[in-house]
Structure formats: C-alpha cells, structure tokens
Amino acid sequence: MVRIVAAAGGVQPDFEGRKPGRGGYLHPQHECLEGFIRSKVREFRSLRVKIDREQRSFVVETIKGRLDRKPALE
C-alpha cells in the first residue's frame, strides 16, 4: 500500500510514511490506480479534501514512476 497525504494545499504520495498531515492509502496495482483516476467521488474521505482529476493523475503517475524504478524480485 502507498500512503498519500494531504499537505501544502495538495495531495502527494508519501513513500516513506513520515510526512505530516492526514493520510490515506492506495493499492499500487494498475487496476486500483486507474480506478482512483476514474473515480467520480470528489472527496477522499480519509484525507478530508477534494481531489480533482488532475491531482489524481499526478499522484498515480508519481506512484507508477516510483514502481518502475524498483528492481523486480527474482
């Protein structure tokens, strides 16, 4: 699970789990990330903030970029 945090007027991934602010979790599977972007729910309840589609796309692209850099387990 990847923690996302509402801080500094926006939403961003918190890979280390140490950033201050309200947090929520997002499963890093492709289907879950795409569902997060397509979601019609305006407010992320655990963060208590409204997230528009542009912010959701930023979060997902950041998570995908981080996952692409991780070496695969053998």
Legacy VTK file of the C-alpha trace (Angstrom):
# vtk DataFile Version 3.0
C-alpha trace
ASCII
DATASET POLYDATA
POINTS 74 float
0.000 0.000 0.000
1.181 3.506 -0.756
0.321 6.272 1.668
-0.934 9.517 0.186
-1.026 12.655 2.269
-2.886 15.947 2.098
-0.318 18.660 2.742
0.567 22.105 1.443
-2.759 22.544 -0.343
-2.357 19.387 -2.415
-2.127 15.643 -2.344
1.112 13.742 -2.786
2.448 10.212 -2.287
4.345 9.533 0.929
6.534 6.527 0.159
8.393 6.674 3.476
5.221 7.149 5.557
6.663 10.081 7.510
5.143 13.235 6.072
2.851 15.185 8.373
-0.810 15.614 7.590
-3.874 13.465 7.113
-3.113 10.272 5.251
-4.879 7.628 3.266
-3.749 4.525 1.428
-3.874 3.463 -2.200
-3.127 -0.019 -3.516
-0.332 0.163 -6.131
-1.907 -2.302 -8.600
-2.659 -0.973 -12.089
-6.421 -1.579 -11.759
-6.606 0.283 -8.449
-4.604 3.242 -9.733
-6.764 3.556 -12.843
-9.913 3.275 -10.719
-8.609 6.076 -8.499
-8.238 8.358 -11.542
-11.678 7.463 -12.943
-13.472 7.745 -9.619
-16.364 10.201 -9.593
-16.107 10.705 -5.842
-14.971 14.258 -5.282
-13.758 13.969 -1.700
-11.225 11.453 -0.423
-12.843 10.763 2.947
-9.747 9.758 4.906
-7.920 12.922 3.760
-10.967 15.162 4.148
-10.056 17.079 0.992
-11.448 17.295 -2.500
-9.165 15.888 -5.184
-9.698 16.816 -8.823
-8.761 14.563 -11.738
-5.508 16.450 -12.381
-4.294 15.884 -8.816
-5.281 12.209 -9.008
-3.339 11.808 -12.244
-0.271 13.434 -10.662
-0.406 11.049 -7.693
-0.826 7.991 -9.942
1.991 8.995 -12.316
4.310 9.595 -9.360
3.487 6.166 -7.921
3.923 4.458 -11.305
7.270 6.204 -11.798
8.480 5.018 -8.415
7.312 1.442 -9.053
9.041 1.366 -12.465
12.379 2.244 -10.826
12.210 -0.533 -8.228
14.136 -3.674 -9.211
11.987 -6.733 -9.790
12.160 -9.543 -7.300
13.608 -12.754 -8.637
LINES 1 75
74 0 1 2 3 4 5 6 7 8 9 10 11 12 13 14 15 16 17 18 19 20 21 22 23 24 25 26 27 28 29 30 31 32 33 34 35 36 37 38 39 40 41 42 43 44 45 46 47 48 49 50 51 52 53 54 55 56 57 58 59 60 61 62 63 64 65 66 67 68 69 70 71 72 73
